[in-house]
Amino acid sequence: VFHHAFEALRLEWARPEHFAAVQSQLSATGNRASYAELAEQLGLSILDVTNLLHRARKRLRELIRSAIRETVESEGEVDSEIRELFDSV
């Protein structure tokens, strides 16, 4: 589920270098650069980096929910499945 959600997010991303930079921030593993380091790397302000990460996290959540919604019978089961998914990671 996570892999497919990340791949869908990557395909939606307009600037691949931005996605590569924020992917480590979104992933459960990997080295995370500071927001200041990301801002310097991307040529953005720290505020722009925080906005970029906010949008990426929000969209990733939507993609995960959408993928899980396809595997359950009712909308009410989505949150339960998400909890179980994160508990297993």
Secondary structure as UniProt FT lines:
FT   HELIX           2..12
FT   HELIX           16..26
FT   HELIX           35..42
FT   HELIX           46..69
FT   TURN            70..71
FT   HELIX           76..88
//
